[in-house]
Amino acid sequence: MLSIFCRLGYLSSGLISDWDRDDKLPVRVVPLSPNDGRGWCWGDEQGVTMTQFITDKVYNLTNKVANAIQADYPGKYAGIYSYSVYSDVPDIGNLPNVVSIIATAFDITVLTDLERAQGLKARGAIVGIHDYLEPWGWFSDVPSRGVTRVELDQIKLYAANDIEVYIGEGSDSWGVYGPLMYAASKLFWDPSQDYNVIFDDFFEKSFGPAKDAMKNYYERWFQGQEPNDRTLALAFKDLEEAERLAVGNTKILERVRF
């Protein structure tokens, strides 16, 4: 048997009793994802991988909770990540009351993200993506190492494959990734947009007369060039040019110097 209940702290008896007493559920999706990490119990099941075994157990419990929630609170869902050792597609029946979020890293499966999404959607689940745009601990705000045009293309791909939820993990790195974050926010509303046009809109509205110099500054990092003596010298040259062009405009100068 899989030891899972000890990892589902959201289902405390106190919280459940509060819902029963008030006859209302305070959230639309009840999160059931186990704590981060491994440490799962499983038997050497015949003919099934560890990941498939644990995935089936996790989703089986999630589905039971989701159906119970629907019975008492119609229109509410149970939420579960597709992640770590439970990142396969569950080999169980329909999941109409489940929201499943596919993590794009730290998964243990031979399936691609889209194959996982297609498998979950085929079982009736609402499917989302948890992407890692710019976790500070990974990239430390180093230009060229965080969110890139690749992630923007992925947003378009997710939309084309009817992904309904998107979670982007990042940090307060607007000075480094501002144009890319801005473009991502626009694509969430309309993924058919050309993000190069969105970039131009960002530079025009943010930097006005200094837009070309700042576009040169950012484009160098967007192309994947690493910080070194040459690229840093060119970057400072762009910033000096931007300051010269923005003289007299306090707000733009503050953005250039941010």
C-alpha positions in Angstrom: 0.0 0.0 0.0 1.1 3.5 -0.7 1.6 5.8 2.3 0.0 9.0 1.0 -2.3 10.3 3.6 0.6 11.4 5.8 1.6 13.7 2.9 -1.7 15.4 2.4 -1.9 17.9 5.2 -4.5 20.0 3.5 -7.2 17.5 4.5 -7.0 18.1 8.2 -10.2 17.3 10.2 -10.5 20.8 11.4 -10.5 22.3 7.9 -13.1 19.7 6.7 -15.3 20.4 9.7 -15.2 24.2 9.0 -16.4 23.5 5.5 -19.2 21.3 6.7 -20.3 23.9 9.3 -20.3 26.8 6.9 -21.7 24.9 4.0 -19.2 26.5 1.7 -15.8 25.7 0.2 -13.4 28.7 0.4 -11.5 27.8 -2.8 -12.4 26.6 -6.3 -9.7 24.0 -6.4 -8.7 21.9 -3.3 -4.9 21.2 -3.5 -4.0 17.6 -2.8 -0.4 17.5 -4.1 1.9 15.6 -1.7 4.9 17.5 -0.2 7.8 18.1 -2.4 10.4 15.3 -2.8 10.5 11.5 -2.7 10.4 9.1 0.1 7.5 7.0 -1.1 6.5 3.6 0.0 5.8 1.0 -2.7 6.0 -2.7 -3.2 7.8 -4.4 -6.1 4.6 -4.6 -8.1 4.6 -7.2 -10.9 4.6 -5.6 -14.4 4.5 -2.0 -13.4 7.1 0.7 -12.9 7.5 2.5 -9.6 6.4 5.8 -11.3 3.3 4.3 -12.8 2.4 2.5 -9.5 2.7 5.7 -7.5 1.0 7.8 -10.2 -2.0 5.5 -10.2 -2.3 5.6 -6.4 -2.0 9.4 -6.2 -4.6 10.0 -8.9 -6.9 7.3 -7.5 -7.1 9.1 -4.2 -7.3 12.5 -5.9 -10.2 11.2 -8.0 -12.1 9.9 -5.0 -11.7 13.2 -3.2 -12.7 15.1 -6.3 -15.9 13.1 -6.6 -16.7 13.6 -3.0 -16.2 17.4 -3.3 -18.4 17.5 -6.3 -21.2 15.7 -4.4 -21.3 18.4 -1.7 -19.8 21.4 -3.5 -20.7 21.3 -7.3 -18.3 23.2 -9.4 -15.3 22.7 -7.2 -12.3 20.5 -8.1 -9.5 18.6 -6.6 -6.0 19.7 -7.7 -2.9 17.5 -8.2 0.5 18.1 -9.7 2.0 15.7 -12.3 5.4 15.8 -10.8 8.4 13.8 -9.5 7.6 10.1 -9.1 3.9 10.6 -9.9 4.4 12.2 -13.4 3.1 9.4 -15.6 -0.4 9.3 -17.0 -2.6 7.4 -14.5 -3.9 4.1 -15.7 -7.4 4.7 -14.2 -10.8 5.8 -15.5 -12.2 9.3 -15.9 -11.0 12.3 -14.0 -13.7 14.9 -14.8 -13.4 16.7 -11.4 -9.6 16.9 -11.3 -7.3 19.8 -12.2 -3.8 18.4 -12.9 -0.8 20.7 -13.3 2.2 19.3 -15.2 5.6 20.3 -13.9 8.0 20.8 -16.7 11.0 19.9 -14.6 11.8 17.3 -11.9 9.6 14.7 -13.5 10.4 11.0 -13.7 8.8 9.7 -16.8 9.6 8.8 -20.4 6.7 10.9 -21.6 7.0 14.4 -23.0 5.0 17.2 -21.4 2.5 17.2 -24.3 2.1 13.4 -24.1 1.3 13.8 -20.4 -1.2 16.6 -21.2 -2.9 14.6 -23.9 -3.1 11.5 -21.7 -4.7 13.5 -18.8 -7.1 15.3 -21.1 -8.2 12.0 -22.6 -9.2 11.0 -19.1 -11.3 14.2 -18.7 -9.0 16.2 -16.4 -8.5 19.9 -16.7 -4.8 20.3 -17.5 -2.3 23.0 -16.7 1.4 23.7 -16.9 3.9 24.7 -14.2 6.9 26.2 -16.0 10.1 27.4 -14.5 10.6 30.8 -16.1 13.2 32.4 -13.8 13.7 30.8 -10.4 16.3 33.1 -8.8 18.1 30.1 -7.2 18.8 28.7 -10.6 19.9 31.7 -12.6 20.7 34.4 -10.0 19.5 37.2 -12.4 22.3 36.4 -14.8 21.2 37.7 -18.2 20.8 35.0 -20.9 20.1 32.2 -18.4 16.5 32.6 -17.5 13.3 33.1 -19.5 14.0 33.3 -23.2 12.1 33.3 -26.5 11.9 29.5 -26.1 9.5 29.9 -23.1 7.4 32.4 -25.2 7.1 29.8 -27.9 6.1 27.2 -25.3 3.2 29.4 -24.2 2.0 29.5 -27.7 2.4 25.7 -28.0 0.5 25.1 -24.7 -2.4 27.3 -25.9 -2.5 25.4 -29.2 -2.9 22.2 -27.3 -5.8 23.5 -25.1 -3.8 23.8 -21.9 -6.2 25.7 -19.6 -4.0 26.7 -16.6 -0.5 28.2 -16.6 1.8 28.7 -13.5 5.1 30.4 -14.2 7.7 30.2 -11.4 10.0 33.2 -11.3 11.2 36.1 -9.2 11.3 39.8 -9.1 13.8 40.1 -12.0 12.2 42.9 -14.1 15.5 44.6 -14.7 16.9 41.5 -16.4 13.9 39.9 -17.9 11.3 42.7 -18.1 10.6 42.6 -21.8 10.2 38.8 -21.8 7.9 38.9 -18.7 5.9 41.6 -20.4 5.5 39.6 -23.6 4.5 36.5 -21.6 1.8 38.4 -19.8 0.4 39.6 -23.2 0.5 36.1 -24.7 -1.5 34.7 -21.8 -4.4 36.9 -23.0 -3.8 36.4 -26.7 -1.2 33.7 -27.7 -1.7 34.5 -31.4 0.3 37.8 -31.0 3.8 38.2 -32.4 6.0 38.7 -29.4 8.5 40.7 -31.4 5.8 43.3 -31.9 5.1 43.1 -28.1 8.8 43.8 -27.5 8.7 46.9 -29.7 5.6 48.1 -27.7 7.5 47.5 -24.5 10.6 49.5 -25.6 8.5 52.3 -27.0 6.4 52.7 -23.9 9.2 52.2 -21.4 12.1 54.1 -23.0 10.7 56.4 -25.6 13.7 58.2 -27.3 16.1 55.7 -25.8 14.2 52.7 -27.1 16.8 51.6 -29.7 19.7 51.7 -27.3 17.8 49.7 -24.7 16.6 47.2 -27.3 20.3 46.7 -28.3 21.1 46.2 -24.6 18.4 43.5 -24.0 18.7 41.8 -27.4 22.3 40.9 -26.7 21.2 38.8 -23.7 18.1 37.5 -25.5 20.5 36.0 -28.1 22.2 34.0 -25.3 25.4 35.9 -25.1 27.1 35.3 -21.8 28.3 38.2 -19.6 32.1 38.7 -20.1 34.4 41.7 -20.6 33.3 42.3 -24.2 29.6 42.0 -23.7 29.6 43.9 -20.4 31.5 46.8 -22.1 29.0 46.8 -24.9 26.1 46.8 -22.4 27.5 49.8 -20.5 27.9 51.6 -23.9 24.2 51.0 -24.6 23.2 52.3 -21.2 25.3 55.4 -21.6 23.7 56.0 -25.0 20.3 55.5 -23.5 21.0 58.0 -20.7 22.2 60.5 -23.3 19.0 60.1 -25.3 16.7 60.3 -22.3 18.2 63.5 -20.8 15.4 65.6 -19.3 13.0 62.7 -18.9 13.2 61.7 -15.2 11.0 58.6 -15.5 12.8 57.1 -18.4 16.2 57.8 -16.8 15.0 56.0 -13.7 14.1 53.0 -15.8 17.4 53.0 -17.7 19.3 53.1 -14.3 17.1 50.5 -12.6 
